[in-house]
């Protein structure tokens, strides 16, 4: 959030240094649109390193170089960093002529009159609120704030027309990343591409290959975070950019499945339902913490209350956290939903080329792995059929310990043999398969389940014409209605199997089920040596324990003993 003290500090430095300083780019654009700027872009005709150092010292914050080659430095002001750059060319007009789009080629001089006028307006409670938090404010107020606006390329008019216009015909040649920026501004602001800009974009799209992969990913992340991802990917495909940005996916699948756009629309609606303001999120976090503290000894994931709201509180709190410290979780989910059709190996190659973090790659691979291992009808059926015939004998889990009962594992019927993709009914048909599913998805269980829910709900989507509308405008069939609202605390109506798995995940978060003994104890009790067999025994014993098939240490040890006697490990 913008801090007036920064403007005052800039003014003081100008007076002391007798230098020229301008607020430029996104700062001016966002102010004019009525948004509180996320950072301040400053251009100076002085040494930018010296200017940034003095500003950092005055504000008692650190600074560092963004690009010594281009003379750009960042002063790390909390909530609103200041980017200081050297003026390109001899004058500010020359500098603005080097920028990408006319809406970013406006400037405001940091003069006493400008600063005093802006600060006086900021002192007004209503205007401060408008600048800081309102998504839009009146055009009259915007105009009044910018009496000294320098606008040589008519950016203000193009803002009013909601039109994205290039400053020159060589903006993409100068910096190919601007191709992705054109897509982002059009997507996030809802602006129409100028006819000339659209022609340039189509004819010069191959230039994007010259841009650094991580910079392309950064732009894509900002676009994904804004939501309405179905419309975004339609736009990328429309301009032929999809195959350039993600060639591995195109080469692997020839084309993205037709239902992907609908799945993304469904996911956006789910995320809108689960996105709440900071106050409610804080409340959810407190509920989750309190529930965990009060129930840590008595909560058993094997005996859940279906109406418990814990899962949605934990999920909302989790969605507010980034995946790896930087990449927003909403953006990561949308990217994973897009890449879900690829193999984990292909997704890994994509992540390495784009220099994504290990955590983000792991999330995307989990979505692909679960989809391949559990949602394909043949794979899941063969897996469950094998489990049913090899593990279950008669009415007991193991014939050697008849006192140990099991949860019913239903036989694989003809109906289940025809299970469709994305149908989790088979997974939750037994406690054992539920636990195995959560193991396979860990540590990304909720992310996998949200994308699964979107795939299931996409099959009930009605109104193709609504694709591309804001997420809270999407409409689904009567069986899975979604009333999406960015500030609603209502629980979204997810498919039943998804809710069941989310409940189990939430309970495991606050009260993990752990075996009453470890591998060393099993080695001593059964006279075993370290090796693959011990690992298999531990896995089977833990599975029986978490599935509720055994409930005491004696029963769990009996499971381990039977596994050892059967020598079930097969390399």
N, C-alpha and C positions, 0 to 999 in steps of 0.2 A: 504494500500500500504506500502511496506517495506520501512523503514527509516534507512539509514546508521548510523545515530547517535546512534541507539540502539546497533549496533555491537561495536561501539567505547566505549560505556558505559560498555558493557559486558567485553571488554578487560581491561578497567581500573580497574574494580572490581576484576578481576582475578589477576591482578598484586598486588593489595592491599591485597587481601585475601589469595593469594598463593594457589588458589583452582583450581580444574579441571572442565572445562565447555565444553559441546558439543552441537552443533546444531543437532537435531535428527528428526526422523519421517517425518511428512508431509512437514515440512519446506524444508528439503533436497530433498524430492521427487518432490515437486512443482518447486523448483529451477532447478532441473535437467530437468524436462519436459518443462521448459521455462515459467512457470507461476510466477507471483509475489505472494509470500506467503501471505495468509490472516492473518497469525499470525506466531510467532516464537516459536518453541518448544525447550526448553533448559533443559538439564539434568546436574546436578551438583553433585559432591561428598561431598559437604558441606551441612550445614543446609539450606534447600530451603526457609524457612520462613525468615531467616536472609538475604539470598541472594536477595530475592524478595524485601524486605524492603529497602535494600541499593540501588537496581536498581531503585525502585520507587522514592526514595528521589533524586537520581541523575538526573532522568528525570523529576522530579517535577510532578508526576502523582500518583494516588492512586493505591492500590493493595488490593487483598482480597483472602482468601483461596478457592480453588476449591474443595479440599478434604484433610482435615487434616489427615485422615486415611492413604492416600497414599502419603502424603507429596507433594501436588501440589498446586501452587499459581499462580494467574494471576496478571500481572502488566498491568494496563489499559492504554496502549499507544494508542493514537488516530489512527484509521484506521488499526493498526497492533498490537494487544495485544501480550504480551510475557507470555507464560506459563512456569513456572519454576517448575521442579519436581526433587525429589531425585533419584539418580542413584540406580536402582534395581540390587542387587548383588555387588560383590567386584570390578568388572571392567566394562568398557563400553561394552565389549563383552557379559558379563552376562546380562546386561541391554537390549541389542538388542535381545538376545535370548528369552526374555520374551514378545516380541512384536508380532503383529498379522501376518502381511504379509511381505515378503522379501522386497518389495518396500518401506515399512515403517521402515525397520530395517537397515538403513544406518545412518552414523553419520559423522559430520565434526568437528574437534577440533577448539575451539575458541582460536587460537594462533595468535601471532603477524604476522607470515607469512601468515596464512590463511586470517586474517582480512585485512591486507594491500593489499594482492593480489586481494581480492574481491572488496575492496573499490576503488582500481585503475581502475579496470574494470568498476565499476559503474560510474566513472567519465566520461567515454566515452559516448557521447550523444547517439550514436546508440545502444550501449550495455545496457545503462540504459533504453532506450525505450523498448528494447527487453525483459529485465527482468521485467519491470513494466507492460507492456500492451500486448505484443505479445502472441498469443495463443501457438505458437511453435517457437523454434529457432533451429538453426542448431546443429547437434550432435557434431560437432567440437567445437563449443563454449561451449556447456554443458560439454564436457570432460575437456576442458581447465580450467573451473572454479573449478573442483573437483579433483585436483591433490592429495589432502590430504584426499580424501574420504575413510572412513572405511566401508567396504562392505563385511562382513563375510558370508552373505547368498546369494550373487550374485544378489542383488536387481537391480543393474544397468543393468545387462544382461536381467533380466525379464522385466524391463521397455522397453528396446529396442525390446523385443519380444512381448510386449503388453500382458503379461501373469501375472495373479494373482496367487501367490504361497504362501502357508502357511509356516511360520517359523518352526512350529512343528505340531505334530499330536494331540495336546491337546489344541489348541488355543480356540476352542469353549467351552471346559470344563472350561478353566480358566476364560473366559468372554463370555457368550452367546450372548451379543450384537454384537460380531464380526460376527455373522451370517448375521445380517442386514448390517454391514459394508462391507462384501464380496459382497453382492448384490449391494450396493451403488457404490463401486469402479469399479465393473464390468460395471455397468450402466453408470456412469458419465465419466469414462475414456475410455470406450469401450474395456476393456480388456477381454480376454478369461480366464475362470477359469481353472486352472491346473487340470488335471485329478484326482489327489489325493485329491485336495481341493474340487472338485465337489462331489466326493464320500463321503468325510467327511460331506459336507453340507447336502446331502440327508439322511445320516444315523443319523446325530445328530441334525436335524432341530427342534426336540421337545425341545431342550435345550433353545430355544428362550423364552419359557414360563417363565424361571427364570429371564429374564431381566426386569428391571423396565419399566412400560408402557410408561412413559414420555420419557425415553431414546430411546425406539423403535420408538416413534413418531418423535423424533428429527432426527433420521437417515432417516426415511421415508420422512420427510420434505425436507431434503437436497437432496434426490434423486428426489423428485417431482419438486423441484426448477430447476433442471438441464434440465427439459423438456423430450420430447420423452416418455411421460408417458405410452403410449400404450405398448411399449416394456418393461417398468419397471414392469407393472402388469402382463404381460405375463411371465416374469421371476419369479415373486413371485409365480404365479400359477404353473409354471413348477417345482419348487422345493418344492411345497406343503406348502408354507409359508402363503399363503393368508388366509387359514382357521384358522391359528394360530394367525396371526396379527389382523384379523377382523372376529372373529368367529360369532359375532352377525349378520353380513350381510349374511354369509353363511347359518346360521341356519334359517334366515328369508326367504331367497330366494332360498335356495337349491343350486342355481348356479347363477353366474353373467350372465346377458343376453349376448348373443353372440355379439350384436352390441356395447357393451361397449368399446371394443378395438377400433372400428372404431370411436365412439364418441370422445374418448380421442385423437385419431389422428387428428380429425377435430378441437378439441379445441386447441391442440398444434399449429396447423397452424394458427388459429385465433390469438392466443397470440403472435405468431411470427410476424404477420402482425402489431399488435398493440404495439409491443415492439420497442422502439426507443432509440437512444443514449441520454445521459444526456442533451446535448445542445438542441436537438429537443424537448425533454420533457419540458425543461425550457421554450422554445418558446411556446409550447402548453399551458403551464400554464399561460404565459403572455397573450396569445390570449384570454383564458377563463376569466382571471381577467379583462382584458380590455373590453371585450364584456359585462360582468356583470356590470361594472361601467358605461358604456355608455348607456346601455339599461335597467337598473334596473326599470325605470319608464314606459317604453313603451313596453317591451317584454311581450307578452301574450302567455302562453303555448297553448291557445285555437286556436291561429291563427299563425301557424308556417310556416316559409319558409323552404320547404323540402330540399333545397340545402345548408342550413346553416351548416357549419363545426363544430359548437360548440360541438356537442356530442362527436365527436372523440377526440377533444382536452381534454375535461373533462375526457373521459374514459382513455386516455393514461396517464394523470396525476394521475388518481386514481390507475391504475395498478402499478405505481411505489411505492405506499404506502403499508405498511404491513396491515394486517387485524386488528391486536390487539396490534401493537407496536413491535411484534417480528415475527409472522408467515407471510412469504411472500405471497402476494395475488395470484401470479401465482400458488404456491403450494396449496393454499387453494381452488382455482378453480378446480384444477385437482382432489383433494380429494373429493370435493363436487360432481363433475361429476361422480366419481366412486360410491358414496353412494346414488346417486339420486333415485335409484330404491327402497330404503328402506322407511319406514314410519318415520315421524319426531320423534316419540317416540323411535324407534330403534336407529336412529342417535344420539339422546340425550344420550342414554345409552352408545354408542360408545365413544362419546365425554367425558363423565364423567369418563369412565374407563381409557381413555388415558390422562386424565387431561388436556384437551384442554380448551382454554379460552371460556368464555361465548359468546364473539363476533364470534369466529370461529364456535361454535356450532349453534349459531343463523343463520349464513350464510348457513350452510349445511341444517338446518331444513327448511329454506325458499325455497331452491331449491326443496326439497322433497314435501313441502306443495303446492307450485305452480304447480308442476307436477301432484299431485293428484287432486287438486281443479280445475285446468284449462285445462290441456292437455288431460285428459281422456274424450273420446267422450261423454259418457253418463252424466258424472257429469256436464260438461260445458253446454251441451245442455239443461239439466233440469234447470240449473241455469238461462240461458238466456231466456228460454221459460217462466219461472216463472216471470222474470223481465218484459218481454214484455207484458204479460197478466195482471199483477197486477198493474203496474205503468202507462202504457200508455193507455189512453182512447181516442178514436177518433184521432183528429189531434193536440191535446194539451197535455201538460204534466199533468196538473190537470184540471178537468172540472170547478173547482171553480174560476180559473183565466185564462180565454181564451186568454188574451192578452200575456201570456207567451208562447212562442214557444219552440220547442225542436229540437234537432238534430234527424234526421230520425233513428228510431230503426227498422231495417228490420225484418220481420217475420222469424221465424226459419224454413227454407226450408228443403226439403228432403236431399238436398246436404249437408247442414250444419249438419244434424243429423248424417251423416257418417264421420264427421270430424276426421282426424287421430290424433294420439298422436303427440305432438310437433308442431301442426299447429296453428299459432297465428292469422290466418286470421279472425276467429270469434271474437277474443278478440278486434281487432282494427276495427271491423265493426261498432262500435259506440263509441262516446266520453265517454259515461257512463261506458261501460265495460272496456274501456282503463284506466279510472281513477281507477276503482275498482281493476283492475289487479295491477296497480302500488302501490296502497295502500297495497294490500296483500303481495307484494314483498318487500316493504320498510323494512329496509333501504338498501336492497341488490339488488335493481332493475337491475343495469348493470351486476352484477355477474349472476343473474338468467337468464338474456337475453342472455349473452354470451354462457352459457351452453345450453340454448334452441336453439340458432343458431347452435351450434355444433351438436345437435341431428337432427335438420332438414337437415343440410348439409351432415350428415353421410349417409342419404338415397341416396345421389347422388355420394357417394364415388366410385371411379373406381380403379381397380388395387389392389386386396387384397395382392399381393406379396409385395407391397410397405409398408405395415404396419410394423412399427419397424424402418423405416428409419428416419433420422432427420426430425424435424417438417417442415423445409423449403423445404423438398423434397416431401411432400404429394401432391397427385393429386386428384382433384375432378371433377365431371361431368361438362359439358359445361354450365349448368344453374347456377352454383355457382362456378366459377373459383376462385382459390386463388393463388396468386403469393406471397408466404410468404417469407419475408426477415426480419431479425432481425434489419436491419437499414433502412428499407423502410418507407417512410412517406405516401405512397399511402393508401387510404381508402380501407379496405377490402370490398369485395362485399358480404354483408350480406343479408339474406332474407328480403324482403320488410317490412313485419310486425315488424320484430325486429328493423329495422332502425326507423320505425315510433314511436315505443315505446321508443327507446333511445333518439330520438329527444324530445319527450315529457318529459322524465326524465331530460334531460339537461336543458331544459327551466325552469322546476320547480326548478332546483338547483339554477339558477341565479335570478329567479324572482318567488318566491313561491306565489301561489294563496291562499289568506286567506279571509275568510268571513268578510264582513264589520261590523259584530257584533259578540258578543260571547254568551255563554249560559246564562250569567246573564241578558243580554238584552232581550233574548227570554223569560226568566222566568217572567220578569217584563211586557213585551208587551203582553204575552198570559196568564198571571196569572197562571204559572205552578210552581210546586215544584220540587226540585232535585229528580232524580230517573231514572229508565231505559227508561221511555218514553222520557224524555228530551234528553238522550243520543241518542236515535233513531232519534229524530227530528233533532238534530244537524248533525248526520251522513247523513240523507237524504238531508238536506239543503246544506251541504257542497258538497255533490256529485253533486247535480244539479248545484251549482255554478262552481265547477271545470270542469264539463262537458260542460259548456257554455249554459246550458238550461235556465239559468237566468243570467241577466247582471247588475242588479241594486239592491241596498239594499231593495227597496220596493218589487221587485219581489222575492228576496230571503226570505223576511219576509212572503210573501204570501205563499210560499212553506211550511215554518214552520207552518203557521196557518192551512193549509190544512192537514198536517201530524197530527197536534194536534187534529183536528176535526175527522179525521179518526181513531185516536187512533191506529196507525199502529203497535205499539210495541206488539210483541207476545213473552212472555218468553219461 
